Amino acid sequence: MPRHHQKSSNPGGSQRQLRVGETVRHAIADILSQGHVHDPVLEGHLITVPEVRMSPDLKLATIYVMPLGGRDTEDVIEALNHNKKFLRGEIARRVNLKFAPDIRFRTDDRFDEAERIEKLLRTPAVQRDLKTESDDE
């Protein structure tokens, strides 16, 4: 009986995608933290790599980055894209995959979204609604 691949219900992808993404995340974080990229913009920033999402075929890695303090984000993304070829080669050396994944960089905006939700929860209207609901119990 033929086996059919099911689409993963995992929001981050299959177990393999998650595992490879985490391996790539560690590799890129090490490369950036050890100063292997000689770029004045990157040397002047501490860069956090909170997540790497892999495509189902593992040929594309979307690397989410955030400079410490959230400053100069556009400059950092531009510098990373400028050094993409070197970074891809370094990732290929460190991560044992059949193909070196193509990489693209995106700004991680989860912190901004969390802050927006936090501010919403502190608004007087929401506080009033929360207070009314807890008083009804």
C-alpha positions as CSV (number, residue, x, y, z in Angstrom):
1,M,0.0,0.0,0.0
2,P,1.5,3.4,-1.0
3,R,2.4,5.8,1.8
4,H,1.3,9.4,1.3
5,H,2.9,12.3,3.1
6,Q,0.6,14.2,5.3
7,K,0.9,17.9,5.7
8,S,2.1,18.7,9.2
9,S,-0.4,20.3,11.6
10,N,2.6,21.8,13.4
11,P,2.7,25.6,12.9
12,G,6.4,25.6,12.6
13,G,6.6,22.6,10.2
14,S,7.6,19.0,10.5
15,Q,9.9,17.7,13.2
16,R,12.7,17.6,10.6
17,Q,12.1,21.2,9.6
18,L,12.2,22.3,13.2
19,R,15.3,20.3,14.0
20,V,17.2,21.6,10.9
21,G,16.0,25.1,11.6
22,E,17.3,25.0,15.1
23,T,20.7,23.6,13.9
24,V,20.9,26.4,11.3
25,R,19.9,28.9,14.1
26,H,22.8,27.8,16.3
27,A,25.2,27.9,13.4
28,I,24.3,31.5,12.3
29,A,24.2,32.7,15.9
30,D,27.7,31.3,16.4
31,I,29.0,32.8,13.2
32,L,27.6,36.3,14.1
33,S,28.7,36.1,17.8
34,Q,32.2,35.1,17.0
35,G,32.7,38.0,14.6
36,H,33.5,35.9,11.5
37,V,31.7,38.4,9.3
38,H,33.9,41.4,8.7
39,D,31.3,44.1,8.1
40,P,31.4,47.4,10.0
41,V,27.6,47.4,10.5
42,L,27.5,43.9,11.9
43,E,30.6,44.4,14.0
44,G,28.8,47.3,15.7
45,H,25.7,45.3,16.8
46,L,24.9,42.4,18.9
47,I,22.3,40.4,16.9
48,T,19.8,37.9,18.3
49,V,18.6,35.0,16.1
50,P,15.4,33.9,17.8
51,E,14.1,31.6,15.0
52,V,15.0,30.0,11.7
53,R,12.1,28.6,9.6
54,M,13.0,26.0,7.0
55,S,10.9,25.3,3.9
56,P,9.5,21.7,3.6
57,D,12.3,20.7,1.1
58,L,14.9,22.3,3.5
59,K,16.3,24.4,0.6
60,L,15.3,27.7,2.0
61,A,16.0,29.1,5.5
62,T,14.2,32.2,6.6
63,I,16.4,33.6,9.4
64,Y,14.6,36.0,11.8
65,V,17.0,38.5,13.4
66,M,16.8,41.4,15.9
67,P,19.7,43.7,16.7
68,L,20.0,44.3,20.5
69,G,17.8,47.2,21.4
70,G,16.0,47.0,18.1
71,R,18.1,49.9,16.6
72,D,19.3,50.1,13.0
73,T,17.3,47.1,12.0
74,E,17.2,48.0,8.3
75,D,21.0,48.5,8.2
76,V,21.6,45.2,9.9
77,I,19.3,43.3,7.4
78,E,21.0,45.0,4.5
79,A,24.5,44.1,5.8
80,L,23.4,40.5,6.4
81,N,22.0,40.3,2.8
82,H,25.3,41.8,1.5
83,N,27.2,39.0,3.3
84,K,24.7,36.3,2.3
85,K,27.1,34.3,0.1
86,F,29.7,34.1,2.9
87,L,27.1,33.2,5.5
88,R,25.5,30.5,3.4
89,G,28.9,28.9,2.9
90,E,29.7,29.0,6.6
91,I,26.3,27.4,7.4
92,A,27.0,24.7,4.8
93,R,30.3,23.9,6.4
94,R,28.7,23.6,9.9
95,V,25.4,21.9,9.1
96,N,25.4,18.5,7.4
97,L,22.7,18.7,4.7
98,K,22.6,17.4,1.2
99,F,22.2,21.0,-0.1
100,A,23.2,24.3,1.5
101,P,19.9,26.1,2.0
102,D,19.4,29.4,0.4
103,I,19.0,32.0,3.1
104,R,16.9,35.1,3.6
105,F,16.8,37.5,6.5
106,R,13.7,39.0,8.1
107,T,13.2,41.2,11.1
108,D,11.7,39.4,14.1
109,D,8.8,41.5,15.1
110,R,7.4,39.3,17.9
111,F,8.7,41.7,20.6
112,D,6.8,44.6,19.0
113,E,3.7,42.5,18.7
114,A,3.9,41.4,22.4
115,E,4.4,45.0,23.5
116,R,1.4,46.1,21.4
117,I,-0.8,43.4,23.1
118,E,0.5,44.3,26.5
119,K,-0.4,48.0,25.9
120,L,-3.9,46.9,24.8
121,L,-4.4,44.9,27.9
122,R,-3.5,47.9,30.1
123,T,-6.0,50.2,28.5
124,P,-8.8,51.5,30.8
125,A,-11.6,49.9,28.6
126,V,-10.0,46.4,28.9
127,Q,-9.3,46.8,32.6
128,R,-12.9,47.8,33.1
129,D,-14.1,44.8,31.2
130,L,-11.8,42.5,33.1
131,K,-12.9,43.9,36.4
132,T,-16.6,43.5,35.5
133,E,-16.1,39.9,34.5
134,S,-14.2,39.0,37.8
135,D,-16.9,40.8,39.9
136,D,-19.7,38.7,38.3
137,E,-18.1,35.4,39.5
